[in-house]
Amino acid sequence: MAISGSRPTSAAASVIQECKACQDLERGRMQAAAARDLSKVTDFNVLIARHRARRRVTS
């Protein structure tokens, strides 16, 4: 069963390539999805969204 939102879009992929924090968060989300821990996947989704929002404000 695929986890919705577990794959980055091409725009998100470019951010992931630029930022180590994004890579770490995405890696954690993928590990949580592989473990089928949907609560943790949701937590990582929130952390990723917050991180990217902060990057947009400061960039």
Contacts in CASP RR format, 6 or more apart in sequence:
PFRMAT RR
TARGET T0000
AUTHOR 0000-0000-0000
METHOD contacts of the structure
MODEL  1
MAISGSRPTSAAASVIQECKACQDLERGRMQAAAARDLSKVTDFNVLIAR
HRARRRVTS
1 36 0 8 1.000
3 33 0 8 1.000
3 38 0 8 1.000
3 41 0 8 1.000
5 45 0 8 1.000
6 29 0 8 1.000
6 30 0 8 1.000
6 33 0 8 1.000
6 41 0 8 1.000
8 15 0 8 1.000
8 16 0 8 1.000
8 26 0 8 1.000
12 52 0 8 1.000
15 22 0 8 1.000
15 52 0 8 1.000
15 55 0 8 1.000
16 22 0 8 1.000
16 23 0 8 1.000
16 26 0 8 1.000
17 23 0 8 1.000
19 51 0 8 1.000
19 55 0 8 1.000
21 51 0 8 1.000
22 48 0 8 1.000
22 51 0 8 1.000
22 52 0 8 1.000
25 44 0 8 1.000
25 47 0 8 1.000
25 48 0 8 1.000
25 51 0 8 1.000
26 44 0 8 1.000
26 48 0 8 1.000
28 44 0 8 1.000
29 41 0 8 1.000
29 44 0 8 1.000
29 45 0 8 1.000
29 48 0 8 1.000
32 38 0 8 1.000
32 40 0 8 1.000
32 41 0 8 1.000
32 43 0 8 1.000
32 44 0 8 1.000
33 41 0 8 1.000
END
